[in-house]
Amino acid sequence: MGNWIASIPSPSDGVLHLGPLNIHAYGLMIALGVVAGVWLSGRRLEAAGVGTRDDMSSIALWGVIAGVVGARLYFIITDASRPWKTPSRWLKVWEGGLGVPGGILLGALVAGWAIRRRGLSVAGVYTAAAPAIPLSQAIGRIGNWWNQELFGRPTDLPWALEIDDDHLPAGYTSGTTFHPTFLYEVIWNLSLCGVLLLIDRRLKLRPGRLLAVYVVGYSIGRFWIEGLRIDPARAGGGWRLNQWMAVIVGVLAAGYLLIDWLRHNSDAASDTEPADDDGATEEVASE
C-alpha cells in the first residue's frame, strides 16, 4: 500500500544504543513525558499560589509510581493475551503494556494522599496538574511507535504507518500499512492540553473541575482512537473494553460537571436575587 514517501516508517529497533548503554525507547518516552508533566504542573502550581515546584515534584513522585503500578495492573488483568497467567511478563514494562485507566485512577488516589500529607489543597493541585496529564501522555505515546505496537487497521492514507514483518499481525501481508493511532493520540492529547490551558485562563472553573474536563476530553478521543485499533482486546457489545471504560468514565465526569454547575449556578443566583417588595417595605418601616 504505502511507500517511503507517502507513509511513516517505524524504527528498526526499539532500543537506543549509546556506547555501552542500551536504553529502551519506550521507557525513555514515558520518563520524558513525566518530566514535562511535572515541569508544567509545577509552574502552574506556583503561579496559582497553591504550592511550590518542590511540592509538585514530591507529589508527582508518589503519583507517578502509583500510576505505573495501576497502569500495569490494569493491563495484566484486562489484556486479551492474559498476561496474568505469565508472571515472568508482569514486570517487563519496557515491552509495552500500560493501561491508562488504571494509571489515572491509582495515580490520582495516591497523589491525593500525598497532597493532604503536605497540607495543600487537593482541588488546587488537581487543577494545576490537569493540563500536564495529557502533555505527559502525548510524549509517552511515542513509545508505541518505537515498539511498533497498538496501531490501527490497514489504510493507504499518506500518513499510514509502516510495520516490519516481525511485528506484523497474523493475516496481513508484508508491506501493509496501518493507521498510526499513536500519532492520533499524540495530536489529540497535545490539543487537549492547549484547550485546558485556555479554559483555565478564560473561564476560571471552580478548583478541581478542570481535571473532570480533562477526563471528558480524553475519554472522547480515546473512544474513537480505540475503535481503530486491531490489537487483541477484550470486547463485548460491539465495543472494546477500553471504549466501554471511556464512555462510562466520560459520562460520569460530564454528569459531575453538569450537576456541579447547576448546583452552584443556582446558589449564585439566589445570592444576587433582589429583595421583593414586601421585604423592601418592611425595611422602610423599620427605619
Secondary structure per residue as TSV (DSSP state, phi and psi in degrees):
chain	resnum	aa	ss	phi	psi
A	1	M	-	360.0	-68.1
A	2	G	-	-90.1	173.1
A	3	N	-	-138.5	-179.9
A	4	W	S	-69.9	-17.1
A	5	I	S	-85.0	-41.5
A	6	A	S	-111.7	44.3
A	7	S	S	-163.1	166.9
A	8	I	B	-100.7	118.6
A	9	P	-	-74.9	153.6
A	10	S	-	-101.3	150.4
A	11	P	-	-61.3	144.0
A	12	S	S	-75.5	-19.4
A	13	D	-	-144.7	135.3
A	14	G	S	-87.5	11.1
A	15	V	E	-120.6	133.3
A	16	L	E	-93.3	122.3
A	17	H	E	-100.3	106.0
A	18	L	E	-114.7	87.6
A	19	G	T	63.4	-126.7
A	20	P	T	-78.7	-7.3
A	21	L	E	-91.9	135.0
A	22	N	E	-117.1	112.2
A	23	I	E	-109.4	122.9
A	24	H	E	-71.8	120.1
A	25	A	H	-61.9	-34.3
A	26	Y	H	-59.4	-49.0
A	27	G	H	-65.5	-36.1
A	28	L	H	-63.6	-41.1
A	29	M	H	-65.7	-39.1
A	30	I	H	-62.3	-44.0
A	31	A	H	-64.9	-42.7
A	32	L	H	-64.0	-37.4
A	33	G	H	-62.9	-41.9
A	34	V	H	-63.5	-44.6
A	35	V	H	-60.4	-45.2
A	36	A	H	-63.9	-41.3
A	37	G	H	-65.8	-42.5
A	38	V	H	-65.8	-39.6
A	39	W	H	-60.6	-48.9
A	40	L	H	-66.8	-45.9
A	41	S	H	-66.6	-35.2
A	42	G	H	-64.9	-42.1
A	43	R	H	-62.6	-43.1
A	44	R	H	-68.2	-35.7
A	45	L	H	-63.9	-44.5
A	46	E	H	-67.5	-41.5
A	47	A	H	-62.3	-33.7
A	48	A	H	-81.3	-9.9
A	49	G	T	73.1	20.7
A	50	V	S	-88.5	-33.3
A	51	G	-	-170.2	-165.8
A	52	T	-	-115.0	170.2
A	53	R	H	-64.7	-33.9
A	54	D	H	-63.4	-38.5
A	55	D	H	-59.2	-47.2
A	56	M	H	-65.1	-38.2
A	57	S	H	-62.6	-41.8
A	58	S	H	-66.5	-44.0
A	59	I	H	-64.1	-43.1
A	60	A	H	-63.1	-34.3
A	61	L	H	-57.9	-46.7
A	62	W	H	-68.7	-44.9
A	63	G	H	-64.0	-40.9
A	64	V	H	-68.9	-44.8
A	65	I	H	-59.1	-47.0
A	66	A	H	-64.9	-37.0
A	67	G	H	-63.4	-42.6
A	68	V	H	-65.4	-42.8
A	69	V	H	-62.8	-46.1
A	70	G	H	-63.5	-41.5
A	71	A	H	-65.1	-39.8
A	72	R	H	-69.5	-41.2
A	73	L	H	-62.6	-41.0
A	74	Y	H	-60.5	-42.9
A	75	F	H	-64.6	-46.6
A	76	I	H	-61.4	-38.6
A	77	I	H	-79.4	-36.8
A	78	T	H	-104.6	-18.4
A	79	D	-	-65.1	142.5
A	80	A	T	-66.4	-21.2
A	81	S	T	-77.5	-1.3
A	82	R	-	54.5	55.8
A	83	P	G	-63.4	-18.8
A	84	W	G	-63.5	-18.3
A	85	K	G	-82.9	-10.1
A	86	T	-	-124.1	87.6
A	87	P	G	-54.8	-28.2
A	88	S	G	-65.6	-16.8
A	89	R	G	-91.5	-13.8
A	90	W	T	-58.7	-38.6
A	91	L	T	-97.6	0.0
A	92	K	-	-84.1	65.9
A	93	V	G	-65.1	-31.1
A	94	W	G	-64.8	-15.8
A	95	E	G	-85.8	1.6
A	96	G	-	96.8	172.6
A	97	G	-	105.0	60.4
A	98	L	-	-124.4	119.1
A	99	G	-	-90.0	112.7
A	100	V	H	-54.2	-45.0
A	101	P	H	-56.1	-43.6
A	102	G	H	-67.2	-36.9
A	103	G	H	-65.7	-44.0
A	104	I	H	-65.4	-43.9
A	105	L	H	-62.6	-56.9
A	106	L	H	-69.1	-37.6
A	107	G	H	-61.7	-43.7
A	108	A	H	-66.8	-39.5
A	109	L	H	-65.6	-46.8
A	110	V	H	-69.9	-37.5
A	111	A	H	-62.0	-39.3
A	112	G	H	-60.2	-40.5
A	113	W	H	-63.6	-43.1
A	114	A	H	-66.1	-35.2
A	115	I	H	-64.7	-47.7
A	116	R	H	-62.6	-36.1
A	117	R	H	-61.7	-31.6
A	118	R	T	-92.2	1.7
A	119	G	T	73.8	27.3
A	120	L	-	-103.0	168.6
A	121	S	-	-77.8	119.8
A	122	V	H	-61.9	-46.2
A	123	A	H	-62.5	-39.1
A	124	G	H	-65.6	-41.2
A	125	V	H	-69.7	-39.8
A	126	Y	H	-60.9	-38.1
A	127	T	H	-64.6	-43.4
A	128	A	H	-64.3	-35.2
A	129	A	H	-84.6	-18.7
A	130	A	T	-53.5	-50.7
A	131	P	T	-70.7	-21.4
A	132	A	H	-74.4	-26.9
A	133	I	H	-64.0	-52.2
A	134	P	H	-65.4	-28.0
A	135	L	H	-62.5	-45.9
A	136	S	H	-61.9	-42.6
A	137	Q	H	-64.5	-38.4
A	138	A	H	-60.3	-45.0
A	139	I	H	-70.0	-42.1
A	140	G	H	-62.1	-33.2
A	141	R	H	-64.1	-22.6
A	142	I	H	-61.8	-23.7
A	143	G	H	-61.0	-30.6
A	144	N	H	-64.6	-33.7
A	145	W	H	-64.7	-43.8
A	146	W	H	-63.4	-35.7
A	147	N	H	-87.2	-4.6
A	148	Q	T	52.2	59.4
A	149	E	-	-141.4	163.5
A	150	L	S	56.9	36.8
A	151	F	-	-88.2	173.4
A	152	G	B	-95.4	-168.8
A	153	R	S	-70.9	166.8
A	154	P	B	-60.9	144.5
A	155	T	-	-156.2	156.0
A	156	D	-	-115.1	23.8
A	157	L	S	-62.0	155.4
A	158	P	T	-58.1	-26.1
A	159	W	T	-100.7	21.7
A	160	A	-	-61.2	152.2
A	161	L	E	-99.8	129.3
A	162	E	E	-82.7	141.3
A	163	I	-	-128.9	132.1
A	164	D	-	-62.6	154.1
A	165	D	G	-59.0	-31.7
A	166	D	G	-67.2	-23.4
A	167	H	G	-108.0	6.0
A	168	L	-	-75.2	129.3
A	169	P	-	-63.3	153.5
A	170	A	T	-60.5	138.1
A	171	G	T	96.7	-5.2
A	172	Y	-	-111.0	140.3
A	173	T	-	-83.1	156.4
A	174	S	T	-58.9	135.7
A	175	G	T	96.6	-8.7
A	176	T	-	-65.5	137.5
A	177	T	E	-113.3	155.6
A	178	F	E	-132.0	163.6
A	179	H	-	-63.9	127.6
A	180	P	-	-81.1	77.1
A	181	T	H	-61.8	-26.6
A	182	F	H	-61.5	-40.5
A	183	L	H	-68.5	-39.4
A	184	Y	H	-60.5	-42.1
A	185	E	H	-72.8	-33.7
A	186	V	H	-59.4	-48.9
A	187	I	H	-64.4	-43.8
A	188	W	H	-62.1	-45.6
A	189	N	H	-69.1	-38.5
A	190	L	H	-64.5	-40.4
A	191	S	H	-64.3	-41.2
A	192	L	H	-63.2	-40.6
A	193	C	H	-58.1	-46.1
A	194	G	H	-63.6	-41.5
A	195	V	H	-64.8	-41.2
A	196	L	H	-64.5	-40.4
A	197	L	H	-63.1	-40.4
A	198	L	H	-66.8	-44.4
A	199	I	H	-60.4	-43.7
A	200	D	H	-63.8	-33.9
A	201	R	H	-76.8	-39.3
A	202	R	H	-89.7	-38.7
A	203	L	T	-101.4	-30.7
A	204	K	-	52.8	67.1
A	205	L	-	-65.3	164.1
A	206	R	S	-60.4	149.1
A	207	P	T	-51.2	132.9
A	208	G	T	89.9	-19.7
A	209	R	H	-71.4	-24.2
A	210	L	H	-64.4	-30.4
A	211	L	H	-65.5	-38.5
A	212	A	H	-66.0	-35.9
A	213	V	H	-63.3	-40.4
A	214	Y	H	-58.2	-45.7
A	215	V	H	-59.8	-42.9
A	216	V	H	-63.0	-48.2
A	217	G	H	-64.1	-42.9
A	218	Y	H	-66.4	-38.8
A	219	S	H	-62.9	-39.3
A	220	I	H	-62.9	-48.5
A	221	G	H	-65.1	-41.3
A	222	R	H	-65.6	-33.9
A	223	F	H	-61.1	-50.2
A	224	W	H	-77.1	-32.0
A	225	I	H	-68.7	-41.6
A	226	E	H	-60.9	-34.0
A	227	G	T	-67.1	-17.2
A	228	L	T	-86.4	-22.1
A	229	R	B	-73.1	150.6
A	230	I	-	-120.0	2.4
A	231	D	S	-67.2	151.3
A	232	P	-	-58.4	135.6
A	233	A	-	-154.6	151.5
A	234	R	-	-66.8	139.1
A	235	A	E	-148.5	164.9
A	236	G	E	-175.2	145.4
A	237	G	T	65.9	23.2
A	238	G	T	86.5	-3.1
A	239	W	E	-121.9	152.1
A	240	R	E	-75.7	158.8
A	241	L	H	-54.6	-44.4
A	242	N	H	-68.6	-23.9
A	243	Q	H	-69.8	-41.9
A	244	W	H	-62.3	-42.0
A	245	M	H	-62.2	-41.6
A	246	A	H	-62.3	-43.2
A	247	V	H	-65.5	-48.2
A	248	I	H	-62.0	-50.6
A	249	V	H	-67.6	-40.4
A	250	G	H	-63.8	-42.2
A	251	V	H	-66.3	-41.4
A	252	L	H	-61.6	-44.6
A	253	A	H	-65.2	-42.3
A	254	A	H	-64.8	-40.5
A	255	G	H	-63.1	-40.8
A	256	Y	H	-61.3	-44.6
A	257	L	H	-63.6	-41.0
A	258	L	H	-64.9	-49.3
A	259	I	H	-62.5	-42.4
A	260	D	H	-62.4	-42.2
A	261	W	H	-66.0	-44.7
A	262	L	H	-62.6	-41.5
A	263	R	H	-65.7	-48.5
A	264	H	H	-79.8	-24.1
A	265	N	H	-68.2	-40.1
A	266	S	H	-68.9	-35.5
A	267	D	H	-63.2	-43.0
A	268	A	H	-65.8	-38.3
A	269	A	H	-65.3	-40.9
A	270	S	H	-69.3	-31.5
A	271	D	H	-68.3	-30.0
A	272	T	T	-102.2	5.1
A	273	E	-	-71.3	127.8
A	274	P	-	-68.1	154.4
A	275	A	-	-67.0	146.5
A	276	D	-	-78.8	175.3
A	277	D	H	-61.1	-39.7
A	278	D	H	-62.5	-42.0
A	279	G	H	-63.1	-40.9
A	280	A	H	-65.6	-39.3
A	281	T	H	-64.3	-40.6
A	282	E	H	-65.0	-37.9
A	283	E	H	-65.7	-40.9
A	284	V	H	-63.9	-43.1
A	285	A	H	-62.2	-38.3
A	286	S	H	-68.0	-27.2
A	287	E	-	-70.4	360.0
